[in-house]
């Protein structure tokens, strides 16, 4: 952690909804005049799209049916930890972009499925903002979580996460249901070993829970809407959180445990604004005093 150069990390699996959370942070940053340097988790994948397909085929031929983007073998964990450490110490570091599609290719000037060159983070940022798969990862070799000042987990219940991934990958990336299902199965051991443990490291978890039947996510025609969901918000350390104020400001909310508040799904953005804005301002105030 760093008083002078704070770091916020948003962690969630593919399809969990981290991008929506990022947009809320961007609104807060804009309103409070906070200048953030951004890191996308995809930038720290070890292989580009073609290389990953080749490695997956090689591993499959060896009998490894669980080679995935979630594991240390396919990610640059040490480099990610190094950027977090460097930013916390000096406010500097290097990152790159993974180009997903033609629109991003036109923006960055490299083909889809490849990386841009490494480049330094912008100068004079107030904080570093990471959004991706491994913002709080801890293994026997690296500890990324120790460098982040505010760690947020985005964790839908598993069937909802699968529904969101199925719809995103089919509609935005053109995959079949069978292909997405194979991906989910292939990633499961790494999901259990490297994604789930991070949510014990996070300071706040946002878990969306559908109130409609999602028993078989692989045949679901629609993603449950916010109006068809509740959100459980768990705070690791609730000290200093004004729960009576939150309950009064968020209609129909209630406490389920001493460190957990439950809200209607449509009030997620409001709840995030109320909870996160003071925490961000505390980081900025601490930075100014450092």
C-alpha positions in Angstrom: 0.0 0.0 0.0 1.1 3.6 -0.6 -0.1 6.8 0.8 1.4 8.9 -1.9 0.4 6.7 -4.9 -2.8 4.8 -4.1 -4.0 1.8 -6.1 -7.6 0.6 -6.7 -8.1 -2.8 -8.1 -11.4 -4.3 -9.4 -11.3 -8.1 -9.7 -13.8 -10.4 -11.3 -14.0 -13.3 -13.7 -14.9 -13.1 -17.4 -18.5 -12.0 -17.6 -18.8 -11.0 -13.9 -19.6 -7.3 -14.7 -16.3 -5.6 -13.8 -16.7 -3.3 -16.8 -19.9 -1.9 -15.4 -18.2 -1.2 -12.1 -15.4 0.5 -13.9 -17.9 2.9 -15.5 -19.2 3.9 -12.1 -15.7 4.6 -10.9 -15.1 6.7 -14.0 -18.2 8.8 -13.1 -16.9 9.3 -9.6 -13.4 10.2 -10.8 -14.9 12.8 -13.3 -17.2 14.3 -10.6 -14.5 14.6 -8.0 -11.7 15.7 -10.5 -9.6 12.6 -9.8 -7.0 11.8 -12.5 -6.6 8.0 -12.8 -4.0 5.9 -14.7 -5.7 2.8 -16.0 -4.5 -0.8 -16.4 -6.5 -3.5 -18.1 -6.0 -7.0 -16.8 -5.9 -8.4 -20.4 -2.6 -6.5 -20.8 -0.9 -9.0 -18.6 -1.9 -12.2 -20.4 1.2 -14.0 -21.5 0.1 -15.0 -25.0 -1.8 -13.3 -27.8 -4.9 -14.9 -29.3 -3.0 -17.1 -31.9 -0.3 -18.1 -29.4 -2.9 -19.1 -26.8 -4.7 -21.3 -29.3 -1.5 -23.0 -30.2 -0.6 -23.5 -26.5 -4.0 -24.9 -25.7 -3.7 -27.4 -28.6 -0.3 -28.4 -27.3 -1.5 -28.9 -23.8 -4.6 -30.8 -24.9 -2.3 -33.2 -26.9 -0.5 -33.7 -23.6 -3.7 -34.6 -21.8 -4.1 -31.2 -20.1 -7.8 -30.3 -20.6 -7.8 -27.3 -18.2 -5.2 -24.9 -19.7 -6.9 -21.5 -19.2 -6.4 -17.7 -19.1 -6.9 -17.9 -15.3 -3.6 -19.6 -14.4 -0.1 -18.4 -13.6 1.2 -20.2 -16.7 -0.8 -17.9 -19.0 -0.4 -14.6 -17.2 2.4 -12.3 -16.2 1.8 -12.3 -12.5 5.3 -11.2 -11.6 5.2 -8.3 -14.1 1.7 -7.2 -12.7 3.1 -7.3 -9.2 6.0 -5.3 -10.4 3.8 -2.5 -11.9 1.8 -2.3 -8.7 5.0 -2.1 -6.6 6.5 0.5 -8.9 3.4 2.7 -9.0 3.1 2.5 -5.2 6.7 3.6 -4.8 7.1 6.1 -7.6 3.8 6.7 -9.3 5.2 5.2 -12.5 5.0 1.9 -14.4 4.5 0.3 -17.8 1.4 -1.3 -19.3 0.0 -2.2 -22.7 -3.3 -3.0 -24.4 -4.8 -6.2 -25.6 -6.7 -5.5 -28.8 -10.0 -7.4 -28.9 -11.7 -6.4 -32.1 -11.5 -4.2 -35.3 -12.7 -1.1 -33.5 -9.8 -1.3 -31.0 -7.5 -2.3 -33.8 -8.2 1.0 -35.6 -7.6 2.9 -32.3 -4.3 1.2 -31.4 -2.9 0.3 -34.8 -2.3 -3.4 -34.3 -4.3 -6.4 -35.4 -7.1 -7.9 -33.3 -5.9 -10.5 -30.9 -2.5 -9.0 -30.3 -0.9 -6.6 -27.9 0.4 -3.1 -28.3 4.0 -2.3 -27.3 4.7 -1.6 -23.6 4.4 2.1 -22.7 4.7 4.1 -19.6 1.6 5.1 -17.6 0.6 8.8 -17.9 2.4 11.3 -15.7 0.9 13.1 -12.8 -2.0 10.7 -12.0 -3.8 10.8 -8.7 -4.1 7.0 -8.5 -3.8 3.7 -10.4 -7.0 1.9 -11.4 -6.8 -1.8 -12.4 -9.7 -3.8 -13.7 -9.3 -7.5 -14.6 -9.0 -11.1 -13.5 -6.1 -10.9 -11.0 -6.2 -7.6 -9.0 -5.9 -9.4 -5.7 -4.1 -12.6 -6.7 -1.8 -14.3 -4.2 0.3 -17.4 -5.0 3.4 -18.9 -3.5 5.5 -16.7 -5.8 3.6 -13.3 -6.0 1.3 -11.2 -3.8 -0.4 -8.6 -5.9 -3.1 -7.9 -3.3 -0.6 -6.4 -0.8 0.0 -3.4 -3.0 -3.6 -2.3 -3.6 -5.2 0.2 -1.2 -8.8 -0.5 -2.1 -9.7 -3.9 -3.5 -13.2 -4.5 -5.0 -14.6 -7.9 -5.9 -17.4 -8.3 -8.5 -18.9 -11.7 -7.9 -22.3 -12.7 -9.3 -23.6 -16.1 -8.1 -22.0 -18.7 -10.4 -25.1 -19.5 -12.5 -25.6 -15.8 -13.2 -21.9 -15.4 -14.0 -22.2 -18.2 -16.6 -25.4 -16.7 -18.1 -23.6 -13.3 -18.5 -20.6 -15.0 -20.1 -22.7 -17.1 -22.4 -24.6 -14.1 -23.7 -21.5 -11.9 -24.0 -19.4 -14.5 -25.9 -22.3 -15.5 -28.2 -23.5 -12.0 -29.0 -20.3 -10.0 -28.9 -17.7 -12.6 -30.0 -19.7 -15.0 -32.2 -19.0 -18.2 -30.2 -21.5 -21.0 -30.0 -23.1 -22.2 -26.8 -21.1 -25.4 -27.0 -17.8 -23.5 -27.4 -18.5 -21.2 -24.4 -19.6 -24.3 -22.3 -16.3 -26.0 -23.1 -14.4 -22.8 -22.0 -16.3 -22.8 -18.7 -15.4 -26.4 -18.1 -11.8 -26.0 -19.1 -11.3 -23.0 -16.8 -13.0 -24.6 -13.7 -9.9 -25.8 -11.8 -8.1 -22.5 -12.3 -11.3 -20.6 -11.4 -11.4 -22.5 -8.1 -7.6 -22.1 -7.4 -6.9 -18.6 -8.7 -10.1 -16.6 -9.0 -12.2 -17.5 -6.0 -9.4 -17.1 -3.3 -9.0 -13.4 -4.3 -12.5 -12.6 -2.9 -11.1 -13.3 0.6 -8.5 -10.6 -0.1 -10.9 -7.9 -1.3 -12.1 -5.1 0.9 -15.6 -5.0 -0.6 -17.5 -7.6 -2.6 -20.5 -6.9 -4.7 -22.5 -10.1 -5.4 -25.5 -10.0 -7.6 -28.2 -12.7 -6.9 -31.0 -13.2 -9.4 -34.6 -13.6 -8.1 -35.7 -15.6 -11.1 -34.9 -19.2 -12.0 -31.4 -19.6 -13.3 -31.2 -23.4 -12.6 -29.9 -24.2 -16.1 -27.8 -21.2 -17.3 -27.0 -22.9 -20.6 -30.6 -22.6 -21.9 -31.3 -19.2 -20.4 -32.6 -16.8 -23.1 -32.1 -13.6 -21.2 -29.7 -12.2 -18.6 -31.7 -11.4 -15.4 -32.2 -7.7 -15.3 -31.3 -5.5 -12.3 -35.0 -5.4 -11.4 -34.9 -9.2 -11.2 -31.9 -9.2 -8.9 -30.6 -8.4 -5.4 -27.0 -7.4 -4.6 -25.2 -8.5 -1.4 -22.5 -6.0 -0.5 -19.9 -7.4 2.0 -17.4 -5.1 3.6 -14.3 -6.8 5.0 -13.8 -4.1 7.6 -17.1 -2.2 8.3 -15.5 0.2 10.8 -16.3 3.8 9.7 -19.1 2.7 7.4 -22.3 4.6 8.2 -24.8 1.8 7.7 -27.8 3.7 9.1 -27.1 6.4 6.5 -26.9 3.8 3.7 -30.1 2.2 4.8 -31.9 5.5 4.8 -30.6 6.5 1.4 -31.1 3.2 -0.4 -34.8 2.2 -0.6 -35.7 -1.4 0.6 -32.1 -2.1 1.7 -31.4 -4.2 4.8 -28.6 -5.6 6.8 -28.1 -9.4 6.5 -25.0 -9.5 8.7 -23.0 -7.0 10.7 -20.8 -6.3 7.7 -23.2 -7.0 4.9 -26.0 -4.9 3.3 -28.5 -6.2 0.7 -30.0 -3.9 -1.9 -32.3 -4.1 -4.9 -30.4 -4.7 -8.1 -31.5 -1.4 -9.7 -29.9 0.5 -6.8 -26.4 -0.8 -7.4 -25.0 2.3 -9.0 -26.4 4.5 -6.2 -25.0 2.2 -3.5 -21.6 2.2 -5.2 -21.6 5.9 -5.4 -22.5 6.3 -1.7 -20.0 3.7 -0.5 -17.1 4.2 -2.8 -17.0 8.0 -3.1 -15.9 8.6 0.5 -13.3 5.9 0.3 -11.8 7.3 -2.9 -11.8 10.8 -1.3 -10.0 9.4 1.7 -7.3 8.0 -0.5 -6.9 11.3 -2.2 -6.8 13.2 1.1 -4.2 10.8 2.4 -2.2 11.3 -0.7 -2.2 15.1 -0.3 -1.0 14.8 3.3 1.8 12.3 2.5 
